[in-house]
Amino acid sequence: MPLPQKQFYTSEDYWNLPDSQRAELIDGKLYAMAPPNRAHQKLLGALYSKIFNHIEYNSGTCEVYPAPFAVNLTANDKIWVEPDISVICDKDKLSDRGCEGTPDWIIEILSPSSIRTDCAIKLFKYRSAGVREYWIVNPMKKVVQTYVFEGEEDANMYSFDDEIPVYIFGGLTIRICNLQ
């Protein structure tokens, strides 16, 4: 949900928010972020661990970051988002602030307050910015919507019981029910 709009917000406004206020900057609007619940954080931690361990085991060069982690999506200082999980394979995009450019893989875990933002606004922004793979994990319905945005674009829906293939890491599948 967007915060009350008194002006067109900039990255300076985003970076000067009080430490207690989490928000994302998209097209000049600040979107407040509700604190995640315990189940959300448990799932986030399990997904992060699975991805981190896969990268480490395979001596991969990608890096994985859990939220809160700032992503300047288009590297133009106009869109700052905090995906639940960001995987970045080009280390030149990493800075002290976070990621300056498009991550290769983004995972968002839905909560009732984030459905519109994650399923519509961010879906469009991530696709337009060149994210290679995007997952929307819906713990309420126990489904995962996956999108591959390069080559022949593809979208699939999986249940938490399915082995979900990871496009950017051939050979890695994730079964959400095994993580909980």
N, C-alpha and C positions, 0 to 999 in steps of 0.2 A: 504494500500500500504506500503510495507516495506521501511524503511529509507535506504539511501545508506549504503551498508555493507562494512565497512572497516575492520571489525574483527568479531569475535564471541562475541556477547554481553552477559553480565552477569547481575545478579540482582543488583550488585553494580552500573553498568552503568545505569540501570533503575532508581534506587533511586537517582542518581546524575544528572538526567536530569534537565534542568532549569525549574523553576516553570511554565513558559509560554508554555512548550512543553509537551503535553500529548502523551503518546505512550504505547504500550503493548509489553511485552517481550514473544516471543513464539519461542522455539527451537533455541535460540541464535540470533534471529533477532528482531530488534525493528520495530514495525509497528506504523507509525504516525497516530494520530487520529485527524481528522478535527473537528473544533468546531461545535457542533450541532446547527441546526436552531431553530427558535422559536416554530414551530409546533412540532418538535421532543421533545423539553423540556416540552411543554404543555402536550403532551401525556405521557411522562415519569412521570410527576408530578401526573397526574390523575391515572395512573396505580399504582404508589407508594401509593397514598392515599387510593385507593380501597383495596389493599393488607394490608396496615398498619391497616386500620379500621377493616377489617375482623379479623386480629390477635388480636387486642385489644378487640373487641366485644366478641370474643370467649375465652378470657383469655389465648391465645396461648403462647407458649414458643419460637416460632420462632421469628427471627428479620429480618427486611427488610431494605436494604440499596440501595439508588439510586447512580448512578455515579456522580462524580468520587469516586470510592471505590475500593481499590486494593484487588485483589484476587490472592493469591499464590496457584494456582489451584491444584497442586500435593503436596503441602507442602514440596517441595524439593528445593525451591528457584530458580527454573529454568523457570517457567512459571508464569508471572504476567499479568493478564488481568484486565480490568475494564468494567465488564458488565453494561448495562444500569440499571438493577435491579438484586440484589442478595438477595435470601432468605436463611438464615442459621438457621437451627433448633438445631444444636449442638453448644452451646455457648463456649465450650472449643476450638473451631476453631477460635474464635475471639481474635484479639490482637490489640495493638495500631496501627499497620500498616494496618490492615484490616482483611481479612479472610485467615487463614493459613490452607488450605485444600479445599475440594469440597463443594460448596453450594448445597443445596437441589433443588433449583429452580433458573434458570437464564432466564432473558428476555433480548433480544437484539432488539432494534428498528433500522431497516435498514435505511441507508442513501445511496445515490448513491456511496459514497466512501467506504462503509463498506460491500457491498454485498458479495464479494468474501471471506473476512475474516469471517464474521458472518455465512454465509451459507455453507462454506466448511471447512476451517481451524478450526474454533472454534467448529463447530458441531462435528467434529471428536475428538477434544481435550476434550470437555465437556463429550461426551459419554464415552471415554476411561478413564476419571478421575472419573467417577461414579456419575455425576450429575443425579439426579432422574428425573427432568423435565426441558425441554428447550423449550422456545417459541421464534420464530422469527416473529416480528411484522413488516409488510411491509406497511407503510402508503401510498406509491406510488400506490400500487395495492389494498389497503384496504383489505388485507388478513393476517391471522395469521397461521403460520405453527407450530404445537405443536409436541413435541416428549416426550414420556415416555420411560425411559431407564432401568427400573427395572421390574422384573417379565416378563410377556409377553410384549416385547417392542411394542410400538404403535406409529404411526405417523398419524396426521390428519391435514387437511387444513380447515380453517374456514374463513368466510367473517366477516367484522367488524359488520354486523347485527346479527350474530349468538351468541347464549349463549355458551361461551367456557368454558367447565368444567376444573377445576383446579384439577389435579390428587393428589397433595400432601395435599390438603385441601378439602376432600370430602364435598360436599354441597355448595362450592363456585363456581359460574360461573361469567364470565366477558363478558359483551357485549361492545365492544370497541366503537361502535357508541354512546352509552349512556355516554361515558366519555368525548366526545369532545364538 
